[in-house]
Amino acid sequence: MASRVLDLPDGRQLAIAEYGDPHGTPVLFCHGWPASRLQGGLLHEAACALGARIIAPDRPGVGLSPIHPGRTLTDWPKLIGDMADVLGLEQFRVLGVSGGGPYALAAAWGLPDRIPVVSVVCSAPPLAERKDIRYLNPAYRWLLRTQRVRPSVLRWVFRAARPVARLRPPLWIRPWILRKMPPPEAETLADHAIFESCFRNYRESWRVGADGLYGDGVIYTQPWGFPLNEVRVHVRLWHGKQDANFAWQLAEEMVAQLPNCEPRFLEDEAHYSLAIRHRRAILADLLTYQS
């Protein structure tokens, strides 16, 4: 479970953490936002039991990975292809959670010969051209609107927030945090170990600096650079009907555009609850796929 920084052939660096069975089936884990490589740790026990080697990189500007100026979503396939070459991996499966969903789909689009299947869980949808944003949670709506009209203000907000965001939430404030969440989320994060893991992962996302995390977020507001109907790899899409971050209607729109997609909508699950409660089933489903 140690983290390390890889030197890539073109001189760039990328930090990764590995979890699960070191000799198992390789699975690239694409973390959410704001998140980091540490999010992959939630899969460790399931990966050990199922024979999966989880490789969780920090995206550039996040955690231990330095900023790559000017990067776009379509830079991701080459970046993780180079990472796989350094690790000696010819083929690998991909799992993207929340903000990692677009990266999982970009990987499938750009590396179809190396990736047999991807799973996207509670995925962020394309946002650049979207006018109807009612299916996003209020915080995301504010972030998207502000980035569209006053990006300098949003960058300032991130810089101002970083000192507090890097702090561990005190015990007394945790019940208040849970009360603000939908019931499935609160029930899931009431587990002390899960809560600690999630917020440690969140704090790590700020390590490089506010500009790194801000830049990672800006990519969601830009065109993806490829249409979903060009993703020919098999996609397993999981989404909770109680998701308050990205409502299930957004996932339905993605399903309609993906030519080889098998959706799984769970009636009683929300955003975090689906990804955490069902992580073993999601991973097992990804591993058992045969092309």
N, C-alpha and C positions, 0 to 999 in steps of 0.2 A: 504493500500500500504506500510505498515511498514515492515521493514526487521527484521528477528530474526534468532538466531542460535539454531538449534535443537540438543539435546543430543540423540544420537542413542544408541540402546541396547548394542552394542559392545564397547561403549566408544568413538567412533568417533563423530565428530561434522560436521554438514552441515548447511550452511546458506541458507535461502530461503526468497523470497519476494512473496507476494500474490497480485493479481490484479483481477478486475472484480467483479462478484457477489459472495459474501462469501458463499452463500447457493446454488450456481449453480453446474452444472455438472463439476466434477474435471478434469482438463487438466494439465498434467505435461508438462512444457515448457523447452526444452533443448536448451540452448543458443549456439551461434556460437563461433568463435575464431578469434581474441581475443575479448572476450565479457564477460558478467556477467549476474547475475539475473536481472539487470536493463533493459535488452533488452526486457523482458516480459512486461514492461510498455507500449510498443507500442500497446499492445493488450487490454489495460484497457477499453477503451470506447466501443470497439466492444464486449468485454466479458460481460460488464454490460448490453448491449443491447440484447445479445443473451443468457444470463443466463449461463455463464461459469465462473468457479472458476479457475483462472490461478495460478498454483504453480510453481514458477521459482527458482530452486536452483542454487547457485554458485557451480560449480564443485570444487573438492578439489584443493587448491592452487590458487584459483581465488576469487577475491572480499573479502568476509568475511569468506570463508571456509578455514580452515587450510589445509596444505599439507598432503596428505596421501602417504607416501613414497612407491615407487614401484608399484603404482596402474596401472591397465591395463583397457582396454575398457570392458572386461568381468566382472570386479568388479562392474560396474555400475548397473546391475539389482538388485543385493543384496542391494546396497546402497540406491537406490530409493525405493526398496521394504520395507526396514527398515524405510525410511522416511514416506512412506505411512502408515505403521503401527502406527507410532507415531502420525500421523494426523488422524488416525481412518478411513482410506480409504481402502475399499476392492478392488474396481475396479476404473480405471481411464484411460483416453485417453492420448495420447502423441503427442506432436507437436515438431519437431526438425527443426531448421533453420540453413542452412549452415553447420558450424562445429558441430552443434547439431544433424545433420542427422544421423551420425554413432551411437550416443548415443540413439536416438529414436529407431533405428533398433536393437541395443543391448538390450534395454529394452523389445522390442517385442519378441526377441529371448529367453530371459531369463525368462520372466514373461508372457507367453501366456495365462494363466488362469486369469490374472488380467487386461489384456489390450486387449480390443476388436478391436481397430483400432489405427493406427499411421499415421500421416502426416509428410512427409519429404519435405522440401522446399529448393531448390537450394543446395542440400546436397553435402558435401564432399564425394568423392568416396574412396574405398580402394586404398592405395598408396604403401604399403610395397613392393610388388612384381612388381610394375609397372615400366617398362623401358621406354615406350613412354610417356613423360610428356608434350608434346606440347599442350595438351588441358588444361593445368593449366596456370594461369597468370604468368608473369615473376617473380614477387616477390615470389610466392609459389614455382616456379621452383628453384630459388636460395636457398630458405630455405631448400627444400628437398635435393638438391644436397649437401649443406653444412653439413646438419645433417648426411648424409650418409658417408661423408669422413672426416669431421673435426668438430665433435659435440662440442668440447671444444671451438672452435672459435665462434660457434653460441651462446653458453651459455654466452660467454663474450660480444657478441653484444647485447644480451638482457639486461645484467646488465648495459652496457653503455647507452642503450637507455632509460631506465626506468625514469630517472629524467625529460627528455624532454617529454616522452610519457604521463606522468601524468599531463602535463600542458594543459590548455584550449586553443584551437587554437585561435589566435587573429583574430579580424574581418577582418583585411586587407589581411590575407592569404587565407581566405575562397574562394574567386573567383578563385584563382589559383588552389586550391584543386579541385573545381568543373570542371575546364577546363581540368583536367587530367582524368576525368571520361567519360565513354560512355554516350551518350545523355540521355538515360532513367534514369541513376543513377543521373546525374547532375540535371535533372528536378525534381526528387524526393527530393534530398537533398537541393535544393534551398529553400525549406520551412524551415524557421528559427527554428521553434519548432522541426521539424524532425532532422535537423542537430544537434541541441543542445542535443537532446535525444541520438542520435547515438554516439556522441563523449563523452558524459558523461558516457555512458555504456562502451565505449572503455577504458576510463581512469580508471574506477573502476576495470577493469580486471587486472590491475597492482598493486592493493592495497597490497596484501600479499607480493609481491616482484617479481623480475624478474625470480627467479628460479621456482616459482609457475606457472607463465604463460608459461615459457619455457617448463616445465614438462608437462603441459596440451597439448602443441603443439606437443611434441615428440610422444604422443600416436597416432597421425595421421600417423606417419611414421612406425608404428609397425603393424604386422598382427592383424586383428581384433579379432581373436580367435574363429570365427564361420563363416561358409559359408553362403552367402546370401540365398541359397536355403533351409536353415533350418529355415528361418523366415516365420512361417506359419500364423501369424496374418495378417489381411488385411492392405495393405499399400496404402495410397494415395500419389503419388509422383508428386510434382510440380516443374517445371524447366522452366527458360526463354531461348528462343533461342538466345538472345543477351548476355547471361551470359559470362563475360570475366574472372571470377574467376575459375569456373568449367564449361567448355563448355558442351553444351547439349549432345554431343556424349558420355560423361562419364555417364550421367544420363541414356541414352539408354542402356548402358552396364549393369547398375544396374537393370533396368526394366527386361531385359532378364533373369536375375538370380533369381529375386524374384518371388516365385510361386503364390502369391496372390496380385498382384500389379495393381493398376489402375493409369496410368500416365496421367498427364495434362501438355502439353508443350504449353507455351504461346509465340507466334511468336515475339511480339514487346517488351517483357520485358527482363530485365537483372537480375543481382543478387539481389541488394538491392531493386530495383524498384518493383520486383515481390512480395517480402516478405512484403514490406510496403504498396504499392498501393492495394494489393489484400488480406490484412490481414483479413478483415472481411469475405470475401468469403471463404478463407481457413479455418477459424475457424468455420463458419457455416457448411461447408462441413464435417468437422470432427465431429461436434456435431450431425448431422442428420444421420450419418451412423447407420444402424441397422444390426446386425449380423444374 
